[in-house]
Amino acid sequence: MKMGKTINLLLLVIVFCLSGCNKSPDYLIEEVNIQEINKDAQTFVKNIQDSTGLFLFSPVNKDQYLIVKYSSVLQGEEAKFLNSISSEIADRKLIINIEELGTNNYDDNRLRGIRIFKIGRIKEFDKIQIFKNGEERKIDSVGG
């Protein structure tokens, strides 16, 4: 009888360990610095440095990143910036909502040329849909 309890306890511990090891990340998207991404993703970012738009780095079975890239503007033009980003999963679709604003104050600390977001829980969705200020947007380029 004692042996059976020991085996059951051992099996329970193994199940907890295995389920903890395979746990999906809690986040859907999480902002990261370029130093935190792998070398292949860094190369992708360098290749788009002269571009503006939405980019997806999506290698098979590896970390995926959404890159939001803004270019410099001429004096007098409105500079755009990403004000907020949110995400949800619905019907196996990752829906990303981006709020973009603009300013003529070029010293505004919200102005950043590039924002990189690590995409988590990739096994929970099959498609990504992006909305910018309520309008659906296509990804400008995908690499990986």
N, CA, C and O atoms as CSV, one atom per row, in Angstrom:
chain,resi,resn,atom,element,x,y,z
A,1,MET,N,N,0.823,-1.190,0.000
A,1,MET,CA,C,0.000,0.000,0.000
A,1,MET,C,C,0.870,1.258,0.000
A,1,MET,O,O,0.568,2.229,-0.694
A,2,LYS,N,N,1.956,1.233,0.785
A,2,LYS,CA,C,2.853,2.369,0.866
A,2,LYS,C,C,3.536,2.604,-0.480
A,2,LYS,O,O,3.753,3.752,-0.871
A,3,MET,N,N,3.873,1.536,-1.187
A,3,MET,CA,C,4.528,1.618,-2.490
A,3,MET,C,C,3.615,2.299,-3.506
A,3,MET,O,O,4.081,3.100,-4.316
A,4,GLY,N,N,2.322,1.991,-3.470
A,4,GLY,CA,C,1.352,2.586,-4.390
A,4,GLY,C,C,1.232,4.089,-4.194
A,4,GLY,O,O,1.150,4.837,-5.168
A,5,LYS,N,N,1.221,4.543,-2.933
A,5,LYS,CA,C,1.152,5.973,-2.640
A,5,LYS,C,C,2.406,6.682,-3.120
A,5,LYS,O,O,2.329,7.795,-3.641
A,6,THR,N,N,3.549,6.054,-2.953
A,6,THR,CA,C,4.812,6.637,-3.399
A,6,THR,C,C,4.823,6.795,-4.915
A,6,THR,O,O,5.251,7.829,-5.429
A,7,ILE,N,N,4.359,5.782,-5.626
A,7,ILE,CA,C,4.325,5.845,-7.093
A,7,ILE,C,C,3.342,6.926,-7.549
A,7,ILE,O,O,3.637,7.684,-8.473
A,8,ASN,N,N,2.183,6.995,-6.906
A,8,ASN,CA,C,1.207,8.030,-7.263
A,8,ASN,C,C,1.769,9.426,-7.025
A,8,ASN,O,O,1.591,10.320,-7.852
A,9,LEU,N,N,2.440,9.612,-5.908
A,9,LEU,CA,C,3.049,10.901,-5.601
A,9,LEU,C,C,4.131,11.240,-6.621
A,9,LEU,O,O,4.218,12.380,-7.078
A,10,LEU,N,N,4.945,10.267,-6.975
A,10,LEU,CA,C,6.000,10.468,-7.967
A,10,LEU,C,C,5.403,10.844,-9.323
A,10,LEU,O,O,5.897,11.753,-9.991
A,11,LEU,N,N,4.350,10.150,-9.724
A,11,LEU,CA,C,3.684,10.471,-10.993
A,11,LEU,C,C,3.096,11.881,-10.969
A,11,LEU,O,O,3.172,12.601,-11.965
A,12,LEU,N,N,2.521,12.272,-9.854
A,12,LEU,CA,C,1.959,13.607,-9.717
A,12,LEU,C,C,3.043,14.676,-9.854
A,12,LEU,O,O,2.842,15.685,-10.529
A,13,VAL,N,N,4.179,14.454,-9.219
A,13,VAL,CA,C,5.307,15.390,-9.315
A,13,VAL,C,C,5.798,15.487,-10.757
A,13,VAL,O,O,6.082,16.585,-11.236
A,14,ILE,N,N,5.902,14.372,-11.448
A,14,ILE,CA,C,6.356,14.364,-12.844
A,14,ILE,C,C,5.378,15.140,-13.722
A,14,ILE,O,O,5.801,15.923,-14.573
A,15,VAL,N,N,4.079,14.931,-13.527
A,15,VAL,CA,C,3.069,15.646,-14.318
A,15,VAL,C,C,3.187,17.150,-14.098
A,15,VAL,O,O,3.136,17.918,-15.059
A,16,PHE,N,N,3.344,17.581,-12.846
A,16,PHE,CA,C,3.495,19.008,-12.567
A,16,PHE,C,C,4.747,19.574,-13.221
A,16,PHE,O,O,4.710,20.669,-13.782
A,17,CYS,N,N,5.844,18.846,-13.157
A,17,CYS,CA,C,7.097,19.304,-13.774
A,17,CYS,C,C,6.950,19.428,-15.284
A,17,CYS,O,O,7.363,20.428,-15.872
A,18,LEU,N,N,6.369,18.426,-15.905
A,18,LEU,CA,C,6.214,18.453,-17.360
A,18,LEU,C,C,5.258,19.544,-17.808
A,18,LEU,O,O,5.513,20.212,-18.809
A,19,SER,N,N,4.176,19.733,-17.093
A,19,SER,CA,C,3.229,20.773,-17.496
A,19,SER,C,C,3.832,22.157,-17.296
A,19,SER,O,O,3.534,23.068,-18.068
A,20,GLY,N,N,4.660,22.335,-16.296
A,20,GLY,CA,C,5.333,23.609,-16.085
A,20,GLY,C,C,6.372,23.895,-17.145
A,20,GLY,O,O,6.561,25.050,-17.524
A,21,CYS,N,N,7.053,22.869,-17.634
A,21,CYS,CA,C,8.088,23.041,-18.647
A,21,CYS,C,C,7.495,23.406,-19.998
A,21,CYS,O,O,8.139,24.112,-20.774
A,22,ASN,N,N,6.303,22.953,-20.299
A,22,ASN,CA,C,5.694,23.193,-21.603
A,22,ASN,C,C,4.686,24.335,-21.579
A,22,ASN,O,O,3.935,24.509,-22.538
A,23,LYS,N,N,4.656,25.092,-20.534
A,23,LYS,CA,C,3.686,26.156,-20.396
A,23,LYS,C,C,3.937,27.256,-21.427
A,23,LYS,O,O,5.077,27.661,-21.654
A,24,SER,N,N,2.855,27.731,-22.046
A,24,SER,CA,C,2.950,28.848,-22.978
A,24,SER,C,C,3.213,30.118,-22.187
A,24,SER,O,O,2.840,30.211,-21.018
A,25,PRO,N,N,3.855,31.101,-22.816
A,25,PRO,CA,C,4.037,32.367,-22.108
A,25,PRO,C,C,2.674,33.006,-21.837
A,25,PRO,O,O,1.715,32.773,-22.574
A,26,ASP,N,N,2.595,33.809,-20.781
A,26,ASP,CA,C,1.341,34.460,-20.421
A,26,ASP,C,C,1.008,35.615,-21.363
A,26,ASP,O,O,-0.165,35.947,-21.538
A,27,TYR,N,N,2.011,36.224,-21.965
A,27,TYR,CA,C,1.786,37.397,-22.802
A,27,TYR,C,C,1.415,37.003,-24.230
A,27,TYR,O,O,1.784,35.932,-24.711
A,28,LEU,N,N,0.682,37.887,-24.893
A,28,LEU,CA,C,0.445,37.749,-26.331
A,28,LEU,C,C,1.504,38.536,-27.091
A,28,LEU,O,O,2.127,38.024,-28.020
A,29,ILE,N,N,1.697,39.778,-26.687
A,29,ILE,CA,C,2.789,40.575,-27.240
A,29,ILE,C,C,3.480,41.292,-26.095
A,29,ILE,O,O,2.844,41.726,-25.134
A,30,GLU,N,N,4.786,41.405,-26.215
A,30,GLU,CA,C,5.589,42.013,-25.159
A,30,GLU,C,C,6.706,42.804,-25.827
A,30,GLU,O,O,7.437,42.272,-26.662
A,31,GLU,N,N,6.834,44.069,-25.461
A,31,GLU,CA,C,7.882,44.890,-26.078
A,31,GLU,C,C,9.254,44.448,-25.583
A,31,GLU,O,O,9.452,44.182,-24.397
A,32,VAL,N,N,10.196,44.377,-26.520
A,32,VAL,CA,C,11.566,43.978,-26.204
A,32,VAL,C,C,12.533,44.953,-26.865
A,32,VAL,O,O,12.168,45.687,-27.784
A,33,ASN,N,N,13.765,44.946,-26.384
A,33,ASN,CA,C,14.835,45.739,-26.993
A,33,ASN,C,C,15.523,44.912,-28.058
A,33,ASN,O,O,15.466,43.683,-28.028
A,34,ILE,N,N,16.168,45.572,-28.994
A,34,ILE,CA,C,16.848,44.856,-30.075
A,34,ILE,C,C,17.934,43.932,-29.526
A,34,ILE,O,O,18.235,42.907,-30.137
A,35,GLN,N,N,18.524,44.280,-28.387
A,35,GLN,CA,C,19.565,43.442,-27.796
A,35,GLN,C,C,19.011,42.114,-27.284
A,35,GLN,O,O,19.764,41.156,-27.109
A,36,GLU,N,N,17.709,42.051,-27.044
A,36,GLU,CA,C,17.081,40.844,-26.497
A,36,GLU,C,C,16.672,39.838,-27.563
A,36,GLU,O,O,16.329,38.702,-27.236
A,37,ILE,N,N,16.703,40.233,-28.827
A,37,ILE,CA,C,16.248,39.323,-29.878
A,37,ILE,C,C,17.427,38.549,-30.454
A,37,ILE,O,O,18.577,38.968,-30.324
A,38,ASN,N,N,17.136,37.421,-31.091
A,38,ASN,CA,C,18.214,36.577,-31.606
A,38,ASN,C,C,18.900,37.224,-32.814
A,38,ASN,O,O,18.401,38.202,-33.371
A,39,LYS,N,N,20.026,36.679,-33.202
A,39,LYS,CA,C,20.854,37.265,-34.272
A,39,LYS,C,C,20.115,37.337,-35.603
A,39,LYS,O,O,20.242,38.327,-36.323
A,40,ASP,N,N,19.341,36.299,-35.943
A,40,ASP,CA,C,18.597,36.314,-37.206
A,40,ASP,C,C,17.580,37.455,-37.220
A,40,ASP,O,O,17.419,38.133,-38.235
A,41,ALA,N,N,16.899,37.663,-36.103
A,41,ALA,CA,C,15.927,38.753,-36.011
A,41,ALA,C,C,16.634,40.104,-36.077
A,41,ALA,O,O,16.120,41.041,-36.688
A,42,GLN,N,N,17.813,40.213,-35.451
A,42,GLN,CA,C,18.581,41.457,-35.528
A,42,GLN,C,C,18.978,41.766,-36.968
A,42,GLN,O,O,18.934,42.920,-37.394
A,43,THR,N,N,19.365,40.736,-37.717
A,43,THR,CA,C,19.713,40.920,-39.132
A,43,THR,C,C,18.497,41.399,-39.918
A,43,THR,O,O,18.615,42.287,-40.762
A,44,PHE,N,N,17.332,40.817,-39.647
A,44,PHE,CA,C,16.099,41.248,-40.309
A,44,PHE,C,C,15.828,42.724,-40.029
A,44,PHE,O,O,15.475,43.475,-40.938
A,45,VAL,N,N,15.993,43.140,-38.773
A,45,VAL,CA,C,15.768,44.539,-38.400
A,45,VAL,C,C,16.751,45.441,-39.142
A,45,VAL,O,O,16.364,46.506,-39.622
A,46,LYS,N,N,18.006,45.034,-39.244
A,46,LYS,CA,C,18.992,45.840,-39.984
A,46,LYS,C,C,18.610,45.962,-41.450
A,46,LYS,O,O,18.826,47.010,-42.058
A,47,ASN,N,N,18.044,44.906,-42.028
A,47,ASN,CA,C,17.657,44.930,-43.441
A,47,ASN,C,C,16.476,45.859,-43.720
A,47,ASN,O,O,16.291,46.293,-44.857
A,48,ILE,N,N,15.682,46.167,-42.708
A,48,ILE,CA,C,14.533,47.060,-42.903
A,48,ILE,C,C,14.788,48.454,-42.335
A,48,ILE,O,O,13.858,49.251,-42.217
A,49,GLN,N,N,16.027,48.755,-41.986
A,49,GLN,CA,C,16.315,50.017,-41.309
A,49,GLN,C,C,15.936,51.251,-42.125
A,49,GLN,O,O,15.665,52.303,-41.545
A,50,ASP,N,N,15.909,51.153,-43.443
A,50,ASP,CA,C,15.541,52.292,-44.278
A,50,ASP,C,C,14.071,52.267,-44.685
A,50,ASP,O,O,13.645,53.072,-45.513
A,51,SER,N,N,13.304,51.361,-44.119
A,51,SER,CA,C,11.890,51.205,-44.473
A,51,SER,C,C,10.993,51.725,-43.359
A,51,SER,O,O,11.426,51.924,-42.224
A,52,THR,N,N,9.738,51.937,-43.713
A,52,THR,CA,C,8.714,52.356,-42.760
A,52,THR,C,C,7.546,51.388,-42.865
A,52,THR,O,O,7.179,50.978,-43.967
A,53,GLY,N,N,6.958,51.018,-41.736
A,53,GLY,CA,C,5.775,50.173,-41.794
A,53,GLY,C,C,5.719,49.127,-40.712
A,53,GLY,O,O,6.371,49.237,-39.673
A,54,LEU,N,N,4.913,48.092,-40.980
A,54,LEU,CA,C,4.727,46.961,-40.072
A,54,LEU,C,C,5.429,45.749,-40.661
A,54,LEU,O,O,5.222,45.406,-41.825
A,55,PHE,N,N,6.253,45.108,-39.857
A,55,PHE,CA,C,7.042,43.975,-40.329
A,55,PHE,C,C,6.880,42.814,-39.358
A,55,PHE,O,O,6.708,43.009,-38.155
A,56,LEU,N,N,6.938,41.609,-39.901
A,56,LEU,CA,C,6.818,40.408,-39.083
A,56,LEU,C,C,8.020,39.523,-39.345
A,56,LEU,O,O,8.281,39.134,-40.484
A,57,PHE,N,N,8.751,39.209,-38.289
A,57,PHE,CA,C,9.833,38.226,-38.373
A,57,PHE,C,C,9.251,36.935,-37.829
A,57,PHE,O,O,8.930,36.847,-36.644
A,58,SER,N,N,9.113,35.925,-38.693
A,58,SER,CA,C,8.352,34.732,-38.336
A,58,SER,C,C,9.009,33.449,-38.831
A,58,SER,O,O,8.494,32.814,-39.752
A,59,PRO,N,N,10.141,33.054,-38.237
A,59,PRO,CA,C,10.751,31.781,-38.634
A,59,PRO,C,C,9.948,30.607,-38.062
A,59,PRO,O,O,9.274,30.746,-37.042
A,60,VAL,N,N,10.026,29.478,-38.714
A,60,VAL,CA,C,9.296,28.290,-38.282
A,60,VAL,C,C,9.827,27.808,-36.928
A,60,VAL,O,O,11.036,27.656,-36.747
A,61,ASN,N,N,8.922,27.572,-35.990
A,61,ASN,CA,C,9.235,27.015,-34.663
A,61,ASN,C,C,10.225,27.844,-33.853
A,61,ASN,O,O,10.954,27.295,-33.027
A,62,LYS,N,N,10.262,29.149,-34.075
A,62,LYS,CA,C,11.129,30.037,-33.294
A,62,LYS,C,C,10.321,31.253,-32.867
A,62,LYS,O,O,9.162,31.418,-33.247
A,63,ASP,N,N,10.963,32.104,-32.065
A,63,ASP,CA,C,10.299,33.322,-31.610
A,63,ASP,C,C,9.906,34.195,-32.794
A,63,ASP,O,O,10.644,34.318,-33.771
A,64,GLN,N,N,8.721,34.799,-32.682
A,64,GLN,CA,C,8.225,35.706,-33.710
A,64,GLN,C,C,8.197,37.117,-33.146
A,64,GLN,O,O,7.981,37.324,-31.952
A,65,TYR,N,N,8.421,38.087,-34.033
A,65,TYR,CA,C,8.456,39.485,-33.612
A,65,TYR,C,C,7.664,40.353,-34.579
A,65,TYR,O,O,7.748,40.185,-35.796
A,66,LEU,N,N,6.892,41.285,-34.022
A,66,LEU,CA,C,6.253,42.334,-34.801
A,66,LEU,C,C,7.122,43.571,-34.645
A,66,LEU,O,O,7.447,43.971,-33.527
A,67,ILE,N,N,7.496,44.174,-35.764
A,67,ILE,CA,C,8.340,45.361,-35.737
A,67,ILE,C,C,7.542,46.511,-36.329
A,67,ILE,O,O,7.043,46.420,-37.451
A,68,VAL,N,N,7.426,47.592,-35.568
A,68,VAL,CA,C,6.753,48.803,-36.029
A,68,VAL,C,C,7.845,49.832,-36.251
A,68,VAL,O,O,8.545,50.216,-35.314
A,69,LYS,N,N,7.991,50.280,-37.497
A,69,LYS,CA,C,9.128,51.132,-37.880
A,69,LYS,C,C,8.613,52.453,-38.430
A,69,LYS,O,O,7.776,52.472,-39.332
A,70,TYR,N,N,9.113,53.550,-37.888
A,70,TYR,CA,C,8.779,54.891,-38.353
A,70,TYR,C,C,10.028,55.531,-38.933
A,70,TYR,O,O,11.139,55.289,-38.461
A,71,SER,N,N,9.836,56.350,-39.962
A,71,SER,CA,C,10.978,57.027,-40.570
A,71,SER,C,C,11.062,58.456,-40.054
A,71,SER,O,O,10.143,58.956,-39.404
A,72,SER,N,N,12.161,59.090,-40.351
A,72,SER,CA,C,12.335,60.499,-40.009
A,72,SER,C,C,11.418,61.334,-40.896
A,72,SER,O,O,11.046,60.917,-41.993
A,73,VAL,N,N,11.064,62.505,-40.412
A,73,VAL,CA,C,10.217,63.409,-41.195
A,73,VAL,C,C,10.952,64.721,-41.411
A,73,VAL,O,O,11.893,65.048,-40.689
A,74,LEU,N,N,10.514,65.461,-42.407
A,74,LEU,CA,C,11.079,66.774,-42.682
A,74,LEU,C,C,10.499,67.789,-41.709
A,74,LEU,O,O,9.389,67.616,-41.206
A,75,GLN,N,N,11.256,68.847,-41.448
A,75,GLN,CA,C,10.801,69.916,-40.563
A,75,GLN,C,C,9.436,70.409,-41.039
A,75,GLN,O,O,9.248,70.677,-42.226
A,76,GLY,N,N,8.490,70.527,-40.116
A,76,GLY,CA,C,7.150,70.982,-40.449
A,76,GLY,C,C,6.161,69.851,-40.671
A,76,GLY,O,O,4.952,70.072,-40.604
A,77,GLU,N,N,6.650,68.640,-40.934
A,77,GLU,CA,C,5.760,67.489,-41.100
A,77,GLU,C,C,5.411,66.896,-39.740
A,77,GLU,O,O,6.174,67.009,-38.781
A,78,GLU,N,N,4.257,66.268,-39.678
A,78,GLU,CA,C,3.844,65.606,-38.449
A,78,GLU,C,C,4.584,64.279,-38.307
A,78,GLU,O,O,4.600,63.463,-39.229
A,79,ALA,N,N,5.191,64.075,-37.154
A,79,ALA,CA,C,5.893,62.817,-36.870
A,79,ALA,C,C,4.916,61.854,-36.208
A,79,ALA,O,O,4.257,62.205,-35.229
A,80,LYS,N,N,4.826,60.647,-36.741
A,80,LYS,CA,C,3.921,59.622,-36.209
A,80,LYS,C,C,4.636,58.790,-35.148
A,80,LYS,O,O,5.854,58.616,-35.189
A,81,PHE,N,N,3.857,58.284,-34.201
A,81,PHE,CA,C,4.408,57.390,-33.188
A,81,PHE,C,C,3.336,56.427,-32.706
A,81,PHE,O,O,2.140,56.705,-32.794
A,82,LEU,N,N,3.782,55.306,-32.203
A,82,LEU,CA,C,2.894,54.292,-31.652
A,82,LEU,C,C,2.544,54.715,-30.231
A,82,LEU,O,O,3.412,54.754,-29.359
A,83,ASN,N,N,1.285,55.028,-30.002
A,83,ASN,CA,C,0.852,55.460,-28.680
A,83,ASN,C,C,0.496,54.283,-27.780
A,83,ASN,O,O,0.829,54.272,-26.595
A,84,SER,N,N,-0.189,53.282,-28.360
A,84,SER,CA,C,-0.547,52.103,-27.563
A,84,SER,C,C,-0.735,50.906,-28.477
A,84,SER,O,O,-0.977,51.044,-29.676
A,85,ILE,N,N,-0.616,49.728,-27.878
A,85,ILE,CA,C,-0.808,48.478,-28.612
A,85,ILE,C,C,-1.485,47.488,-27.667
A,85,ILE,O,O,-1.133,47.391,-26.491
A,86,SER,N,N,-2.456,46.760,-28.199
A,86,SER,CA,C,-3.138,45.739,-27.404
A,86,SER,C,C,-3.393,44.536,-28.301
A,86,SER,O,O,-3.333,44.634,-29.526
A,87,SER,N,N,-3.675,43.416,-27.679
A,87,SER,CA,C,-3.886,42.199,-28.464
A,87,SER,C,C,-4.858,41.274,-27.755
A,87,SER,O,O,-5.049,41.336,-26.540
A,88,GLU,N,N,-5.468,40.410,-28.565
A,88,GLU,CA,C,-6.368,39.383,-28.049
A,88,GLU,C,C,-6.422,38.252,-29.065
A,88,GLU,O,O,-6.079,38.432,-30.233
A,89,ILE,N,N,-6.854,37.093,-28.607
A,89,ILE,CA,C,-7.053,35.962,-29.505
A,89,ILE,C,C,-8.547,35.691,-29.584
A,89,ILE,O,O,-9.229,35.575,-28.566
A,90,ALA,N,N,-9.046,35.591,-30.827
A,90,ALA,CA,C,-10.453,35.259,-31.062
A,90,ALA,C,C,-10.520,34.350,-32.282
A,90,ALA,O,O,-9.968,34.676,-33.333
A,91,ASP,N,N,-11.182,33.230,-32.150
A,91,ASP,CA,C,-11.343,32.273,-33.260
A,91,ASP,C,C,-10.001,31.902,-33.892
A,91,ASP,O,O,-9.863,31.898,-35.115
A,92,ARG,N,N,-9.025,31.595,-33.058
A,92,ARG,CA,C,-7.672,31.192,-33.497
A,92,ARG,C,C,-6.991,32.273,-34.336
A,92,ARG,O,O,-6.177,31.977,-35.211
A,93,LYS,N,N,-7.340,33.531,-34.054
A,93,LYS,CA,C,-6.761,34.663,-34.760
A,93,LYS,C,C,-6.186,35.633,-33.726
A,93,LYS,O,O,-6.879,36.027,-32.788
A,94,LEU,N,N,-4.920,36.015,-33.899
A,94,LEU,CA,C,-4.317,37.032,-33.043
A,94,LEU,C,C,-4.692,38.387,-33.623
A,94,LEU,O,O,-4.327,38.710,-34.753
A,95,ILE,N,N,-5.416,39.172,-32.851
A,95,ILE,CA,C,-5.849,40.498,-33.282
A,95,ILE,C,C,-5.017,41.524,-32.521
A,95,ILE,O,O,-5.028,41.565,-31.290
A,96,ILE,N,N,-4.297,42.351,-33.275
A,96,ILE,CA,C,-3.441,43.383,-32.690
A,96,ILE,C,C,-4.025,44.742,-33.052
A,96,ILE,O,O,-4.258,45.038,-34.224
A,97,ASN,N,N,-4.257,45.563,-32.037
A,97,ASN,CA,C,-4.776,46.917,-32.232
A,97,ASN,C,C,-3.687,47.924,-31.892
A,97,ASN,O,O,-3.155,47.939,-30.782
A,98,ILE,N,N,-3.368,48.762,-32.868
A,98,ILE,CA,C,-2.335,49.779,-32.705
A,98,ILE,C,C,-3.001,51.149,-32.750
A,98,ILE,O,O,-3.795,51.435,-33.646
A,99,GLU,N,N,-2.673,51.986,-31.779
A,99,GLU,CA,C,-3.115,53.374,-31.814
A,99,GLU,C,C,-1.906,54.218,-32.182
A,99,GLU,O,O,-0.907,54.247,-31.463
A,100,GLU,N,N,-2.012,54.903,-33.312
A,100,GLU,CA,C,-0.926,55.750,-33.796
A,100,GLU,C,C,-1.369,57.204,-33.681
A,100,GLU,O,O,-2.478,57.563,-34.078
A,101,LEU,N,N,-0.495,58.025,-33.138
A,101,LEU,CA,C,-0.750,59.456,-33.022
A,101,LEU,C,C,0.366,60.207,-33.735
A,101,LEU,O,O,1.335,59.609,-34.202
A,102,GLY,N,N,0.217,61.517,-33.811
A,102,GLY,CA,C,1.241,62.337,-34.439
A,102,GLY,C,C,1.525,63.576,-33.616
A,102,GLY,O,O,0.711,63.987,-32.789
A,103,THR,N,N,2.686,64.168,-33.850
A,103,THR,CA,C,3.078,65.384,-33.154
A,103,THR,C,C,4.013,66.193,-34.041
A,103,THR,O,O,4.694,65.654,-34.913
A,104,ASN,N,N,4.029,67.499,-33.797
A,104,ASN,CA,C,5.004,68.375,-34.454
A,104,ASN,C,C,6.134,68.735,-33.501
A,104,ASN,O,O,7.050,69.472,-33.867
A,105,ASN,N,N,6.071,68.217,-32.284
A,105,ASN,CA,C,7.127,68.425,-31.295
A,105,ASN,C,C,8.153,67.310,-31.463
A,105,ASN,O,O,7.951,66.194,-30.986
A,106,TYR,N,N,9.240,67.616,-32.136
A,106,TYR,CA,C,10.244,66.594,-32.447
A,106,TYR,C,C,11.079,66.183,-31.233
A,106,TYR,O,O,11.877,65.249,-31.315
A,107,ASP,N,N,10.900,66.875,-30.116
A,107,ASP,CA,C,11.587,66.500,-28.878
A,107,ASP,C,C,10.729,65.579,-28.012
A,107,ASP,O,O,11.148,65.177,-26.927
A,108,ASP,N,N,9.545,65.248,-28.484
A,108,ASP,CA,C,8.621,64.386,-27.747
A,108,ASP,C,C,9.282,63.024,-27.516
A,108,ASP,O,O,9.714,62.373,-28.467
A,109,ASN,N,N,9.359,62.598,-26.256
A,109,ASN,CA,C,10.050,61.334,-25.948
A,109,ASN,C,C,9.272,60.101,-26.410
A,109,ASN,O,O,9.787,58.987,-26.324
A,110,ARG,N,N,8.055,60.279,-26.893
A,110,ARG,CA,C,7.301,59.146,-27.441
A,110,ARG,C,C,7.740,58.803,-28.865
A,110,ARG,O,O,7.394,57.744,-29.388
A,111,LEU,N,N,8.497,59.695,-29.482
A,111,LEU,CA,C,8.982,59.455,-30.843
A,111,LEU,C,C,10.161,58.498,-30.793
A,111,LEU,O,O,11.232,58.837,-30.290
A,112,ARG,N,N,9.955,57.328,-31.309
A,112,ARG,CA,C,11.019,56.327,-31.414
A,112,ARG,C,C,10.927,55.739,-32.807
A,112,ARG,O,O,9.831,55.457,-33.292
A,113,GLY,N,N,12.046,55.553,-33.444
A,113,GLY,CA,C,12.057,55.074,-34.819
A,113,GLY,C,C,11.579,53.644,-34.973
A,113,GLY,O,O,11.027,53.274,-36.010
A,114,ILE,N,N,11.791,52.839,-33.939
A,114,ILE,CA,C,11.453,51.421,-34.065
A,114,ILE,C,C,10.941,50.888,-32.731
A,114,ILE,O,O,11.439,51.251,-31.665
A,115,ARG,N,N,9.934,50.018,-32.814
A,115,ARG,CA,C,9.417,49.314,-31.636
A,115,ARG,C,C,9.339,47.847,-32.015
A,115,ARG,O,O,8.841,47.506,-33.088
A,116,ILE,N,N,9.824,46.982,-31.149
A,116,ILE,CA,C,9.865,45.542,-31.416
A,116,ILE,C,C,9.039,44.829,-30.346
A,116,ILE,O,O,9.204,45.071,-29.151
A,117,PHE,N,N,8.147,43.945,-30.803
A,117,PHE,CA,C,7.269,43.211,-29.899
A,117,PHE,C,C,7.418,41.717,-30.138
A,117,PHE,O,O,7.237,41.231,-31.254
A,118,LYS,N,N,7.750,41.003,-29.081
A,118,LYS,CA,C,7.817,39.544,-29.154
A,118,LYS,C,C,6.392,39.011,-29.069
A,118,LYS,O,O,5.605,39.435,-28.223
A,119,ILE,N,N,6.079,38.082,-29.951
A,119,ILE,CA,C,4.741,37.498,-29.990
A,119,ILE,C,C,4.775,36.175,-29.233
A,119,ILE,O,O,5.586,35.299,-29.536
A,120,GLY,N,N,3.904,36.036,-28.261
A,120,GLY,CA,C,3.839,34.822,-27.456
A,120,GLY,C,C,2.626,33.981,-27.805
A,120,GLY,O,O,1.789,34.376,-28.617
A,121,ARG,N,N,2.543,32.815,-27.179
A,121,ARG,CA,C,1.411,31.897,-27.311
A,121,ARG,C,C,1.094,31.583,-28.771
A,121,ARG,O,O,-0.074,31.529,-29.156
A,122,ILE,N,N,2.140,31.375,-29.590
A,122,ILE,CA,C,1.960,31.202,-31.038
A,122,ILE,C,C,1.188,29.944,-31.415
A,122,ILE,O,O,0.688,29.847,-32.536
A,123,LYS,N,N,1.081,28.988,-30.511
A,123,LYS,CA,C,0.332,27.763,-30.823
A,123,LYS,C,C,-1.172,27.960,-30.680
A,123,LYS,O,O,-1.950,27.071,-31.024
A,124,GLU,N,N,-1.584,29.117,-30.176
A,124,GLU,CA,C,-3.003,29.367,-29.939
A,124,GLU,C,C,-3.693,30.071,-31.104
A,124,GLU,O,O,-4.909,30.257,-31.068
A,125,PHE,N,N,-2.942,30.470,-32.140
A,125,PHE,CA,C,-3.569,31.154,-33.270
A,125,PHE,C,C,-2.923,30.723,-34.579
A,125,PHE,O,O,-1.781,30.264,-34.614
A,126,ASP,N,N,-3.695,30.886,-35.660
A,126,ASP,CA,C,-3.243,30.504,-37.000
A,126,ASP,C,C,-3.044,31.707,-37.909
A,126,ASP,O,O,-2.420,31.593,-38.964
A,127,LYS,N,N,-3.566,32.851,-37.510
A,127,LYS,CA,C,-3.555,34.039,-38.357
A,127,LYS,C,C,-3.351,35.269,-37.490
A,127,LYS,O,O,-3.735,35.290,-36.320
A,128,ILE,N,N,-2.738,36.300,-38.078
A,128,ILE,CA,C,-2.566,37.579,-37.391
A,128,ILE,C,C,-3.332,38.636,-38.174
A,128,ILE,O,O,-3.205,38.737,-39.395
A,129,GLN,N,N,-4.127,39.419,-37.456
A,129,GLN,CA,C,-4.871,40.518,-38.063
A,129,GLN,C,C,-4.499,41.787,-37.302
A,129,GLN,O,O,-4.562,41.819,-36.073
A,130,ILE,N,N,-4.111,42.834,-38.037
A,130,ILE,CA,C,-3.646,44.066,-37.407
A,130,ILE,C,C,-4.569,45.219,-37.786
A,130,ILE,O,O,-4.951,45.381,-38.945
A,131,PHE,N,N,-4.913,46.010,-36.782
A,131,PHE,CA,C,-5.699,47.224,-36.991
A,131,PHE,C,C,-4.881,48.404,-36.486
A,131,PHE,O,O,-4.329,48.369,-35.386
A,132,LYS,N,N,-4.811,49.450,-37.306
A,132,LYS,CA,C,-4.143,50.687,-36.896
A,132,LYS,C,C,-5.200,51.780,-36.888
A,132,LYS,O,O,-5.795,52.086,-37.921
A,133,ASN,N,N,-5.428,52.362,-35.724
A,133,ASN,CA,C,-6.467,53.378,-35.539
A,133,ASN,C,C,-7.817,52.899,-36.078
A,133,ASN,O,O,-8.561,53.667,-36.688
A,134,GLY,N,N,-8.120,51.626,-35.845
A,134,GLY,CA,C,-9.413,51.064,-36.204
A,134,GLY,C,C,-9.527,50.520,-37.616
A,134,GLY,O,O,-10.521,49.872,-37.942
A,135,GLU,N,N,-8.536,50.764,-38.462
A,135,GLU,CA,C,-8.576,50.272,-39.841
A,135,GLU,C,C,-7.618,49.099,-40.006
A,135,GLU,O,O,-6.489,49.128,-39.516
A,136,GLU,N,N,-8.089,48.062,-40.707
A,136,GLU,CA,C,-7.232,46.895,-40.909
A,136,GLU,C,C,-6.027,47.267,-41.757
A,136,GLU,O,O,-6.144,47.980,-42.753
A,137,ARG,N,N,-4.872,46.773,-41.346
A,137,ARG,CA,C,-3.617,47.031,-42.054
A,137,ARG,C,C,-2.955,45.715,-42.391
A,137,ARG,O,O,-3.019,44.756,-41.622
A,138,LYS,N,N,-2.335,45.679,-43.516
A,138,LYS,CA,C,-1.548,44.514,-43.925
A,138,LYS,C,C,-0.121,44.687,-43.410
A,138,LYS,O,O,0.352,45.806,-43.206
A,139,ILE,N,N,0.541,43.579,-43.208
A,139,ILE,CA,C,1.954,43.602,-42.844
A,139,ILE,C,C,2.735,43.934,-44.110
A,139,ILE,O,O,2.494,43.347,-45.165
A,140,ASP,N,N,3.669,44.875,-44.006
A,140,ASP,CA,C,4.412,45.334,-45.180
A,140,ASP,C,C,5.417,44.307,-45.683
A,140,ASP,O,O,5.652,44.198,-46.886
A,141,SER,N,N,6.005,43.559,-44.765
A,141,SER,CA,C,6.986,42.554,-45.170
A,141,SER,C,C,7.104,41.499,-44.075
A,141,SER,O,O,7.017,41.796,-42.883
A,142,VAL,N,N,7.307,40.250,-44.519
A,142,VAL,CA,C,7.488,39.134,-43.591
A,142,VAL,C,C,8.818,38.481,-43.908
A,142,VAL,O,O,9.148,38.260,-45.073
A,143,GLY,N,N,9.580,38.174,-42.873
A,143,GLY,CA,C,10.854,37.484,-43.061
A,143,GLY,C,C,11.011,36.399,-42.027
A,143,GLY,O,O,10.212,36.275,-41.099
A,144,GLY,N,N,12.043,35.627,-42.200
A,144,GLY,CA,C,12.288,34.597,-41.208
A,144,GLY,C,C,12.917,33.418,-41.827
A,144,GLY,O,O,13.201,32.437,-41.139
